[in-house]
C-alpha cells in the first residue's frame, strides 16, 4: 500500500532589526516591508513557532480509484 501524506504548516518567525529613530508608524511599516521585499530580513529570521494546520493521508491503490482518509489535525 502506498500513502501520500500532506502536511500543511504555518511558520511564525521573529526578526530583530534596527530601524532609524524618528520614523512615524507609516514609515516604520514601509521600512519593514522594504527590508522583507529585498530579502534582507529573511536571513535574520529565526523560526519561533511552527503550527501544523492539518495532516492528511491519501491511500493510493493500483487498480481502483483513489481513497482519501483524514488523519486529523495536530497542533503543537
MOPAC internal coordinates of N, CA, C and O (Angstrom, degrees):
PM7 1SCF
backbone

  N    0.0000 0     0.00 0     0.00 0    0    0    0
  C    1.4520 1     0.00 0     0.00 0    1    0    0
  C    1.5286 1   107.98 1     0.00 0    2    1    0
  O    1.2310 1   120.79 1   -40.18 1    3    2    1
  N    1.2874 1   116.09 1   139.82 1    3    2    1
  C    1.4618 1   122.30 1   178.02 1    5    3    2
  C    1.5248 1   107.85 1  -116.99 1    6    5    3
  O    1.2310 1   120.98 1   -46.94 1    7    6    5
  N    1.3309 1   115.72 1   133.06 1    7    6    5
  C    1.4587 1   121.77 1  -179.60 1    9    7    6
  C    1.5162 1   108.59 1  -124.33 1   10    9    7
  O    1.2310 1   120.56 1   -48.55 1   11   10    9
  N    1.3029 1   116.53 1   131.45 1   11   10    9
  C    1.4659 1   122.17 1   175.12 1   13   11   10
  C    1.5219 1   106.77 1  -101.75 1   14   13   11
  O    1.2310 1   120.74 1   -60.20 1   15   14   13
  N    1.3320 1   116.18 1   119.80 1   15   14   13
  C    1.4609 1   121.54 1  -177.93 1   17   15   14
  C    1.5240 1   108.61 1  -105.63 1   18   17   15
  O    1.2310 1   120.55 1   -50.38 1   19   18   17
  N    1.3051 1   116.56 1   129.62 1   19   18   17
  C    1.4591 1   123.02 1   177.81 1   21   19   18
  C    1.5218 1   108.89 1  -113.38 1   22   21   19
  O    1.2310 1   120.58 1   -54.79 1   23   22   21
  N    1.3279 1   116.49 1   125.21 1   23   22   21
  C    1.4615 1   121.99 1   178.70 1   25   23   22
  C    1.5259 1   107.35 1  -115.32 1   26   25   23
  O    1.2310 1   120.46 1   -54.05 1   27   26   25
  N    1.3142 1   116.73 1   125.95 1   27   26   25
  C    1.4602 1   122.26 1   176.27 1   29   27   26
  C    1.5206 1   107.14 1  -108.69 1   30   29   27
  O    1.2310 1   120.85 1   -58.39 1   31   30   29
  N    1.3344 1   115.98 1   121.61 1   31   30   29
  C    1.4525 1   121.07 1  -177.24 1   33   31   30
  C    1.5224 1   110.56 1  -120.21 1   34   33   31
  O    1.2310 1   121.63 1   -30.04 1   35   34   33
  N    1.3072 1   114.48 1   149.96 1   35   34   33
  C    1.4652 1   121.39 1   170.96 1   37   35   34
  C    1.5165 1   105.45 1  -116.94 1   38   37   35
  O    1.2310 1   120.09 1   -61.96 1   39   38   37
  N    1.3137 1   117.44 1   118.04 1   39   38   37
  C    1.4569 1   121.69 1  -177.99 1   41   39   38
  C    1.5239 1   108.94 1  -102.87 1   42   41   39
  O    1.2310 1   121.11 1   -52.80 1   43   42   41
  N    1.3011 1   115.48 1   127.20 1   43   42   41
  C    1.4587 1   121.39 1   177.27 1   45   43   42
  C    1.5233 1   107.15 1  -107.01 1   46   45   43
  O    1.2310 1   120.58 1   -55.63 1   47   46   45
  N    1.3218 1   116.49 1   124.37 1   47   46   45
  C    1.4570 1   121.50 1  -178.24 1   49   47   46
  C    1.5125 1   110.33 1  -120.81 1   50   49   47
  O    1.2310 1   121.46 1   -24.95 1   51   50   49
  N    1.3070 1   114.82 1   155.05 1   51   50   49
  C    1.4615 1   121.14 1   174.28 1   53   51   50
  C    1.5105 1   108.46 1  -120.20 1   54   53   51
  O    1.2310 1   120.64 1   -38.93 1   55   54   53
  N    1.3007 1   116.38 1   141.07 1   55   54   53
  C    1.4577 1   121.91 1   173.80 1   57   55   54
  C    1.5192 1   107.66 1  -128.18 1   58   57   55
  O    1.2310 1   120.77 1   -47.53 1   59   58   57
  N    1.3001 1   116.14 1   132.47 1   59   58   57
  C    1.4667 1   121.36 1   177.03 1   61   59   58
  C    1.5220 1   106.27 1  -102.95 1   62   61   59
  O    1.2310 1   120.61 1   -67.85 1   63   62   61
  N    1.3284 1   116.44 1   112.15 1   63   62   61
  C    1.4602 1   120.94 1  -175.56 1   65   63   62
  C    1.5263 1   110.14 1  -126.91 1   66   65   63
  O    1.2310 1   121.32 1   -22.90 1   67   66   65
  N    1.3023 1   115.08 1   157.10 1   67   66   65
  C    1.4608 1   121.15 1   174.63 1   69   67   66
  C    1.5168 1   108.22 1  -100.16 1   70   69   67
  O    1.2310 1   120.89 1   -45.46 1   71   70   69
  N    1.3239 1   115.91 1   134.54 1   71   70   69
  C    1.4522 1   121.04 1   175.75 1   73   71   70
  C    1.5264 1   108.11 1  -125.65 1   74   73   71
  O    1.2310 1   120.38 1   -25.44 1   75   74   73
  N    1.3171 1   116.88 1   154.56 1   75   74   73
  C    1.4621 1   120.02 1  -179.37 1   77   75   74
  C    1.5345 1   112.18 1   -63.37 1   78   77   75
  O    1.2310 1   120.60 1   -34.54 1   79   78   77
  N    1.3038 1   116.46 1   145.46 1   79   78   77
  C    1.4652 1   121.84 1   175.82 1   81   79   78
  C    1.5293 1   109.96 1   -70.50 1   82   81   79
  O    1.2310 1   121.30 1   -24.05 1   83   82   81
  N    1.3259 1   115.12 1   155.95 1   83   82   81
  C    1.4566 1   120.77 1   172.79 1   85   83   82
  C    1.5212 1   115.47 1    84.84 1   86   85   83
  O    1.2310 1   119.19 1  -173.92 1   87   86   85
  N    1.3282 1   119.15 1     6.08 1   87   86   85
  C    1.4588 1   120.90 1   179.22 1   89   87   86
  C    1.5260 1   110.01 1   -83.50 1   90   89   87
  O    1.2310 1   120.85 1   -36.37 1   91   90   89
  N    1.3348 1   115.99 1   143.63 1   91   90   89
  C    1.4590 1   118.59 1   174.02 1   93   91   90
  C    1.5298 1   108.96 1   -81.75 1   94   93   91
  O    1.2310 1   120.23 1    -4.47 1   95   94   93
  N    1.3235 1   117.17 1   175.53 1   95   94   93
  C    1.4670 1   121.76 1  -174.57 1   97   95   94
  C    1.5325 1   112.10 1   -58.12 1   98   97   95
  O    1.2310 1   120.29 1   137.34 1   99   98   97
  N    1.3168 1   117.05 1   -42.66 1   99   98   97
  C    1.4574 1   120.99 1  -179.95 1  101   99   98
  C    1.5331 1   111.76 1   -63.56 1  102  101   99
  O    1.2310 1   120.53 1   138.30 1  103  102  101
  N    1.3310 1   116.59 1   -41.70 1  103  102  101
  C    1.4653 1   120.97 1   179.37 1  105  103  102
  C    1.5296 1   111.32 1   -68.44 1  106  105  103
  O    1.2310 1   120.18 1   144.80 1  107  106  105
  N    1.3369 1   117.27 1   -35.20 1  107  106  105
  C    1.4626 1   120.63 1   176.78 1  109  107  106
  C    1.5240 1   110.17 1   -64.08 1  110  109  107
  O    1.2310 1   120.52 1   134.32 1  111  110  109
  N    1.3433 1   116.60 1   -45.68 1  111  110  109
  C    1.4646 1   120.77 1   177.88 1  113  111  110
  C    1.5252 1   110.55 1   -58.56 1  114  113  111
  O    1.2310 1   120.66 1   134.30 1  115  114  113
  N    1.3272 1   116.35 1   -45.70 1  115  114  113
  C    1.4623 1   120.61 1  -178.94 1  117  115  114
  C    1.5213 1   111.28 1   -64.02 1  118  117  115
  O    1.2310 1   120.13 1   139.81 1  119  118  117
  N    1.3275 1   117.35 1   -40.19 1  119  118  117
  C    1.4594 1   121.70 1   178.94 1  121  119  118
  C    1.5310 1   110.48 1   -61.10 1  122  121  119
  O    1.2310 1   120.54 1   135.40 1  123  122  121
  N    1.3231 1   116.57 1   -44.60 1  123  122  121
  C    1.4732 1   121.29 1   179.47 1  125  123  122
  C    1.5234 1   110.61 1   -64.84 1  126  125  123
  O    1.2310 1   120.10 1   135.05 1  127  126  125
  N    1.3267 1   117.42 1   -44.95 1  127  126  125
  C    1.4707 1   121.25 1   178.87 1  129  127  126
  C    1.5310 1   110.69 1   -61.69 1  130  129  127
  O    1.2310 1   120.41 1   137.03 1  131  130  129
  N    1.3221 1   116.81 1   -42.97 1  131  130  129
  C    1.4659 1   120.43 1   178.68 1  133  131  130
  C    1.5283 1   111.35 1   -61.82 1  134  133  131
  O    1.2310 1   120.21 1   135.96 1  135  134  133
  N    1.3327 1   117.21 1   -44.04 1  135  134  133
  C    1.4806 1   121.01 1   177.90 1  137  135  134
  C    1.5254 1   111.00 1   -60.79 1  138  137  135
  O    1.2310 1   120.81 1   138.20 1  139  138  137
  N    1.3408 1   116.07 1   -41.80 1  139  138  137
  C    1.4668 1   120.69 1  -179.91 1  141  139  138
  C    1.5338 1   110.90 1   -66.97 1  142  141  139
  O    1.2310 1   120.60 1   133.67 1  143  142  141
  N    1.3428 1   116.45 1   -46.33 1  143  142  141
  C    1.4684 1   121.02 1  -176.80 1  145  143  142
  C    1.5245 1   113.10 1   -65.64 1  146  145  143
  O    1.2310 1   119.90 1   149.37 1  147  146  145
  N    1.3253 1   117.80 1   -30.63 1  147  146  145
  C    1.4619 1   120.04 1   179.83 1  149  147  146
  C    1.5294 1   111.81 1   -84.48 1  150  149  147
  O    1.2310 1   120.27 1   173.98 1  151  150  149
  N    1.3449 1   117.09 1    -6.02 1  151  150  149
  C    1.4552 1   120.57 1   179.34 1  153  151  150
  C    1.5093 1   113.76 1    86.92 1  154  153  151
  O    1.2310 1   119.96 1   178.99 1  155  154  153
  N    1.3174 1   117.68 1    -1.01 1  155  154  153
  C    1.4628 1   120.98 1  -179.36 1  157  155  154
  C    1.5260 1   112.00 1   -65.32 1  158  157  155
  O    1.2310 1   120.32 1   146.49 1  159  158  157
  N    1.3188 1   117.00 1   -33.51 1  159  158  157
  C    1.4514 1   120.03 1  -175.98 1  161  159  158
  C    1.5210 1   111.89 1   -80.65 1  162  161  159
  O    1.2310 1   119.27 1   150.37 1  163  162  161
  N    1.3071 1   119.00 1   -29.63 1  163  162  161
  C    1.4590 1   120.79 1  -173.42 1  165  163  162
  C    1.5261 1   112.76 1   -61.43 1  166  165  163
  O    1.2310 1   120.00 1   147.81 1  167  166  165
  N    1.3370 1   117.60 1   -32.19 1  167  166  165
  C    1.4627 1   119.08 1   178.65 1  169  167  166
  C    1.5233 1   111.77 1   -72.68 1  170  169  167
  O    1.2310 1   120.26 1   160.50 1  171  170  169
  N    1.3449 1   117.11 1   -19.50 1  171  170  169
  C    1.4545 1   121.24 1   179.08 1  173  171  170
  C    1.5243 1   112.27 1   -88.16 1  174  173  171
  O    1.2310 1   120.60 1   169.36 1  175  174  173
  N    1.3357 1   116.46 1   -10.64 1  175  174  173
  C    1.4555 1   120.35 1  -173.49 1  177  175  174
  C    1.5218 1   111.86 1   -70.15 1  178  177  175
  O    1.2310 1   120.87 1   -45.14 1  179  178  177
  N    1.3187 1   115.95 1   134.86 1  179  178  177
  C    1.4591 1   123.08 1   172.09 1  181  179  178
  C    1.5213 1   106.95 1  -119.98 1  182  181  179
  O    1.2310 1   120.71 1   -43.71 1  183  182  181
  N    1.3291 1   116.26 1   136.29 1  183  182  181
  C    1.4642 1   118.75 1   179.49 1  185  183  182
  C    1.5169 1   108.11 1   -68.81 1  186  185  183
  O    1.2310 1   121.12 1   -57.54 1  187  186  185
  N    1.3051 1   115.47 1   122.46 1  187  186  185
  C    1.4523 1   122.41 1  -176.78 1  189  187  186
  C    1.5254 1   110.27 1   -98.67 1  190  189  187
  O    1.2310 1   120.40 1   141.15 1  191  190  189
  N    1.3221 1   116.85 1   -38.85 1  191  190  189
  C    1.4553 1   120.87 1  -175.93 1  193  191  190
  C    1.5194 1   108.43 1  -158.79 1  194  193  191
  O    1.2310 1   120.47 1   -38.01 1  195  194  193
  N    1.3330 1   116.71 1   141.99 1  195  194  193
  C    1.4604 1   121.95 1   174.66 1  197  195  194
  C    1.5149 1   107.79 1  -123.70 1  198  197  195
  O    1.2310 1   120.61 1   -56.35 1  199  198  197
  N    1.3078 1   116.43 1   123.65 1  199  198  197
  C    1.4596 1   121.93 1   175.00 1  201  199  198
  C    1.5177 1   108.19 1  -109.87 1  202  201  199
  O    1.2310 1   120.53 1   -48.59 1  203  202  201
  N    1.3105 1   116.59 1   131.41 1  203  202  201
  C    1.4522 1   120.46 1   174.19 1  205  203  202
  C    1.5171 1   107.55 1   -86.80 1  206  205  203
  O    1.2310 1   121.02 1   -62.60 1  207  206  205
  N    1.3110 1   115.65 1   117.40 1  207  206  205
  C    1.4566 1   120.41 1   179.19 1  209  207  206
  C    1.5278 1   110.15 1   -73.82 1  210  209  207
  O    1.2310 1   120.77 1   135.69 1  211  210  209
  N    1.3323 1   116.13 1   -44.31 1  211  210  209
  C    1.4555 1   119.68 1   178.81 1  213  211  210
  C    1.5210 1   110.36 1  -164.25 1  214  213  211
  O    1.2310 1   121.28 1   -24.09 1  215  214  213
  N    1.3121 1   115.16 1   155.91 1  215  214  213
  C    1.4580 1   122.50 1   172.01 1  217  215  214
  C    1.5184 1   105.75 1  -131.03 1  218  217  215
  O    1.2310 1   120.40 1   -53.14 1  219  218  217
  N    1.3133 1   116.84 1   126.86 1  219  218  217
  C    1.4561 1   119.56 1   177.77 1  221  219  218
  C    1.5167 1   109.46 1  -134.43 1  222  221  219
  O    1.2310 1   120.92 1   -23.30 1  223  222  221
  N    1.3296 1   115.85 1   156.70 1  223  222  221
  C    1.4615 1   121.45 1  -179.67 1  225  223  222
  C    1.5184 1   109.37 1  -129.50 1  226  225  223
  O    1.2310 1   121.21 1   -37.93 1  227  226  225
  N    1.3129 1   115.30 1   142.07 1  227  226  225
  C    1.4584 1   121.96 1   177.64 1  229  227  226
  C    1.5238 1   107.08 1  -121.04 1  230  229  227
  O    1.2310 1   120.17 1   -58.86 1  231  230  229
  N    1.3173 1   117.28 1   121.14 1  231  230  229
  C    1.4587 1   121.82 1   179.25 1  233  231  230
  C    1.5195 1   107.91 1   -85.77 1  234  233  231
  O    1.2310 1   121.08 1   -57.08 1  235  234  233
  N    1.3280 1   115.54 1   122.92 1  235  234  233
  C    1.4602 1   121.26 1  -177.82 1  237  235  234
  C    1.5241 1   108.09 1  -102.18 1  238  237  235
  O    1.2310 1   120.52 1   -59.01 1  239  238  237
  N    1.3222 1   116.60 1   120.99 1  239  238  237
  C    1.4583 1   121.49 1   178.35 1  241  239  238
  C    1.5215 1   108.64 1  -109.16 1  242  241  239
  O    1.2310 1   120.55 1   -38.99 1  243  242  241
  N    1.3049 1   116.55 1   141.01 1  243  242  241
  C    1.4542 1   121.08 1  -173.26 1  245  243  242
  C    1.5197 1   113.75 1   -68.96 1  246  245  243
  O    1.2310 1   119.30 1   142.69 1  247  246  245
  N    1.3397 1   118.93 1   -37.31 1  247  246  245
  C    1.4574 1   120.58 1  -171.17 1  249  247  246
  C    1.5170 1   114.31 1  -116.36 1  250  249  247
  O    1.2310 1   119.65 1  -167.63 1  251  250  249
  N    1.3169 1   118.26 1    12.37 1  251  250  249
  C    1.4552 1   119.28 1   178.54 1  253  251  250
  C    1.5273 1   108.93 1  -143.72 1  254  253  251
  O    1.2310 1   121.24 1     1.73 1  255  254  253
  N    1.3023 1   115.23 1  -178.27 1  255  254  253
  C    1.4579 1   119.55 1  -177.83 1  257  255  254
  C    1.5249 1   110.79 1   -67.83 1  258  257  255
  O    1.2310 1   121.18 1   -20.19 1  259  258  257
  N    1.3096 1   115.34 1   159.81 1  259  258  257
  C    1.4633 1   122.07 1  -179.36 1  261  259  258
  C    1.5203 1   109.98 1   -77.39 1  262  261  259
  O    1.2310 1   120.67 1   -46.34 1  263  262  261
  N    1.3209 1   116.32 1   133.66 1  263  262  261
  C    1.4606 1   121.35 1   175.21 1  265  263  262
  C    1.5195 1   108.43 1  -104.55 1  266  265  263
  O    1.2310 1   120.63 1   -31.72 1  267  266  265
  N    1.3116 1   116.41 1   148.28 1  267  266  265
  C    1.4647 1   120.71 1   177.13 1  269  267  266
  C    1.5148 1   109.27 1  -115.65 1  270  269  267
  O    1.2310 1   121.45 1   -39.08 1  271  270  269
  N    1.3122 1   114.83 1   140.92 1  271  270  269
  C    1.4599 1   120.29 1   176.80 1  273  271  270
  C    1.5130 1   108.31 1  -135.61 1  274  273  271
  O    1.2310 1   120.53 1   -51.02 1  275  274  273
  N    1.3005 1   116.59 1   128.98 1  275  274  273
  C    1.4565 1   120.34 1   178.39 1  277  275  274
  C    1.5150 1   108.88 1   -91.27 1  278  277  275
  O    1.2310 1   120.60 1   -51.98 1  279  278  277
  N    1.3390 1   116.45 1   128.02 1  279  278  277
  C    1.4498 1   121.17 1   177.23 1  281  279  278
  C    1.5226 1   109.76 1   -82.00 1  282  281  279
  O    1.2310 1   120.32 1   148.90 1  283  282  281
  N    1.2968 1   116.99 1   -31.10 1  283  282  281
  C    1.4518 1   121.09 1   179.47 1  285  283  282
  C    1.5087 1   111.60 1   121.95 1  286  285  283
  O    1.2310 1   120.58 1     3.85 1  287  286  285
  N    1.3036 1   116.49 1  -176.15 1  287  286  285
  C    1.4490 1   121.82 1  -178.52 1  289  287  286
  C    1.5195 1   110.43 1  -103.64 1  290  289  287
  O    1.2310 1   121.27 1   -39.34 1  291  290  289
  N    1.3123 1   115.17 1   140.66 1  291  290  289
  C    1.4522 1   121.67 1   178.40 1  293  291  290
  C    1.5058 1   107.53 1  -123.02 1  294  293  291
  O    1.2310 1   119.92 1   -48.19 1  295  294  293
  N    1.3031 1   117.77 1   131.81 1  295  294  293
  C    1.4722 1   121.08 1   178.46 1  297  295  294
  C    1.5189 1   107.39 1  -128.53 1  298  297  295
  O    1.2310 1   121.31 1   -48.30 1  299  298  297
  N    1.3452 1   115.10 1   131.70 1  299  298  297
  C    1.4581 1   119.88 1   178.32 1  301  299  298
  C    1.5050 1   111.21 1   -78.06 1  302  301  299
  O    1.2310 1   120.10 1   180.00 1  303  302  301

